[in-house]
Amino acid sequence: MPGPVEQACKVGATLGEGPYWSESEGKLWFVDIKEQKIHRFDPGADRLESWNAPAQPGWIFPTDSGRMVAGLQSGIHMFDPASGSFELLAAPEASEPGNRLNDAVIDRFGAVWFGSMDDGETRSTGRVYRFADGKVVATTIAPCAITNGPALSPDGSTLYHVDTLGGSIYACTLCDDGLPISQRRLVTIDPAQGYPDGPSVDSEGCIWIGLFGGWKAHRYAPTGELLDTVSFPVANVTKIAFGGADLCTAYATTAHKGLSAAERAQQPGAGDLFSFRVDVPGLPAPKVALTAS
């Protein structure tokens, strides 16, 4: 069973998201979307570093060239931590200024799968894309207001896509060219239990989901069966990433977005980074291949 949840770092993020464990650094990257911040947490030194982003960031990943790639509301950018500078690589939704990029994953070939969403959280304008070879390709996954994920099975054959407002986790089969060819609803979550947020997959192929407004994270089997539930001292759990030398430390980003003053007083840790131990390790996270095929 997963161990007890502990505060890993005081952050106070309005909307913490996108945790990524950098194995080579032994550090965790994540973002605060609404405060336009990129963070890097060093658990060994108990130190948090932060950078300002020019637009709302959804995710931040290292590349095989030593630089970083960030998904911002304005598009995909190269990011240099040394200078704090951003360079635009692609603007996949220039015609949808009300959208922003929200969540992402790197596949085993170094390509980035990412989603977009309506920043107002009402219009079904969010899409799922794949970024490789400097090009962005839209998938055939149906649009929704808030996409989350995607996440990928250990063998890369199944993509998990979350329709947050629809309360649904979908499993999509990928064809030889790497794009989805079929989709089935794997899990439906009652809004009373919270809204499914960012998904992550562990080494057994099980799907971890943060529940926004649900005070919990769930672990599902690839068949959709609920296996484990982890309770948090805060309501808005956004996403899990696996870190530490054994990839058995689960880090969870959280948010205080949408909480009233009274609720924030009852949840002083809302927006902080939390951690807990798991029995099943996560998967090593690839780096973005700037020449991915």
N, C-alpha and C positions, 0 to 999 in steps of 0.2 A: 504494500500500500504506500502511496505517496506520503512523504513526511509533512510535518506542520509548516505552515506558511510563516515566513519571517520578513521583516522589512530589510531589504538589501541596501537601499540608498534613498535618502530623502530627496525628492525631486519636486513634488508639487505640480506636476504637469497638468495643464488644462486637458490635453488629449494625448497622453503617451501612446506610442504605437511603434511598430516595425522593429522589434528587438532582433538583433543578429549577433551571434557569437563569433568573434574573430579568433580562430584557433591559434593563428600565428602570433597574435598579440596577447592572447589571454585576456581580452577585454570585450565588453558588450557595447555595441552601437545601438542607438534607438533615437526616436524623434519625439518632439512635442509639436504636433501639427499646428494647433491654433496659436501657439506662441512663436512659431517659425524658428524652432531651435533644433539643432542636431547635437546629440549627447554621446559621450563615450565614457563608460564606467569601467574603472579598474578595480576589481574586487580584492586583488592582492594588496593594493595600496589604499583601498577605500577612498578612491578619488574620482570625482566627476568633472569632466571637461565639457565645455559647451561652445557651439558656434552659432552665429546668426545666419539664417537662410533668407534669400531675397523673396521667397514665396513659401506658402505652406508646404512642408515636406511630408511625404508619405512613407518613404523608405530610403535607406542608405546602405550601400554594399561596397566592399573592396573589389578591385579588379586584379587581373593577373599581371597588370603593369605596375602595380603599387599605388595607383591612384584610386579614387572613390567615384562611384556613380550614385546619383541621388535622383529620386523621383519627386519633382516639385509640382505645384499647381500649374506652373508655366511650362512644364515639360521635363524631359530627362536631361540632366546636367552632369558634367564632370565636376568633381569637387576636390579641391586641394586643401587638406587640413593644415598644411604649413602656412599658407597665405590666407586661407578662408575664402578663396575665390571660387566662383562658379562659372562654367562655360556651357552654353546650351548645345546639346547634341541632337535633340529631336523634340518637336512639339506636336505630339500625336492628336491633340484635341484643340488646336488653335481656333476652330469654329465653335467650340463649346466653352466660352469663358466662364460660365457658371459651374463648370466641373472642376474637379481636382483629382490628382493621382492619389490612391489610398493605401494599397497594400501590395506586396510582391513576394516572389520566391525566385531563386536561381535553380535552373535544372542542371543535370549532370554534364551537359555540354557547355555550360556557362552562359546560356541565354536567360534573360529575365522575363518571367511571366508577371504581369501586373494588371491591376484593375483601376478603373476610374469611378467616380461617383458624383452625383449632384451635391454641391457644397451646401445647398439648402435642404437636402435630404428629403425631397418630395418627387422630383421628376425622374422618370425611368430613363436616364441618359448615361448611366454607368455601363462601361464595356470592359471586356477582358482582352488583353493584348499580349503579344510576344515580341521582345526586342532582341534581335541578333544581327550580327554583321552590320551594325549601324542603322538597321531598318526596323520599323515598327509595323507589325501585321496584326490586324484585328481578327479575333476568332469569331466563330459562329455562335458562341454562347449568347443566349438572349439577354438584352439589356435589362438593368434593374436600377433602382435608385441608389443603393449602397452595395457595391461589390466588396467582398473581403476575401483574403487569400490572393491568388490561389495557393494551394499546397500540392505536393507531389508524393506519390507512393515511392517506396524505396527503389523499385525497379524502373521508375519513371513512366510506367504505362498508364497510370491513372492520375488525373488532375482533380483536386477537390476545390470546388468553387462555392462561395457562401453568398446567398442573397439575404442580407441582414434583416431588412424590414419584412421580408417574406418568411423569416424564421427557418430557412431551409439550407441544408448542406447538400450539394450535388456532387456526384462522382461522374467524371467524364473520361471516357476511353480515348486515348490518343492514337492516331494512326502513324504510319511510317514517316510522314513528313513533319510529325511533331504537333499537329493541330488536332483539336477534338473532333471526333466523328459521331459520338453518341453521348447522351447524358441521362442520368437517372437520379431521382431524389433519394438520397441516402438517409437523411435524418430531418425530421420536422420538430422544431422546438416551440412550445407554447410561449407567447409573449409574457405570460405571467411568470415564467422561469427566467426571463431575460432574453436579450437578442444575441444570436450567434455573431461573434466578432471574428478576430483573426484566427485562422487554423494553422496548426503545425503538425508534422508527422514524425513519430519516433521510429526506432530501428525495427520494431515489430510491425510497422505499417499502420499503427493505430493513430487516430486523429485527435489531437488536443484542440479544444475550442474555448476561448475566453468568452464569458457571457457578460455583455454590457447591461447593467441594471440587474444582474442575477446573482451577484456576490459569490460567484463560483467559476471554476473551469471544469469542463467535462472531458473525459477521454473515451472515445468510441472505437470499437473494433471496425475493421474494414467492411464488415457486414452491416454496420449501423447500430450494433448493440452497445448500450451504455455500460462501460466497464468500471470507471472510477469517477468520483466527484471530489474536488478539492475546494474547500470553503475559504473565503478571504474576509478580512476585516473591512473591506471597501466594496462598494456595489459594482463599479464599472471596471471589469477586467477585460483588457483589450486583446492581448496576444501573449503566447508562450514561446520562449526560445530555450534551447538546451545548451548549457555551457559547462565550464569546469574541465579539468583534465580528463575526466571520465565521461563527460557529456551527460551526467546524471543530476546536475543542478539545473532545475527549471527556473528561468527568470520570467517574470510576468510584468508587463507594462499595464498601467491603470490610468484612470482619468477622473477629474472632478467636473468635467463638462456636464451641464444640465442639473447639477445639484443645487438645491437652495442653500441659503446661509445656515439654516438649521441642520440640514443634512451634512453640510461640510463640517459643522461643529461636532457632529456625531461620528464623522469619518475623517479624523485629522490626517490619516495616511492616504487619502484619496489623491491619486496622481503620482504616488511614489512607485519605486521599483521594488518588487517583492521577489522572494525565491523560496523554493522548497526542493527537497530531494525526491527523486523517483527511482524505482527499481529497474526500469527499462530505459537505457540511454537513448538520447536523440541521435540524429544522423549528422556526420560532419557536413558543415555548410560549404558548398563550393564558392569560388570566386567568379565574378563576371568575366567572361572571356570577350575581350573587345573584338576578337576575330572569330567568335562562335559561329558554328555552322548549323 
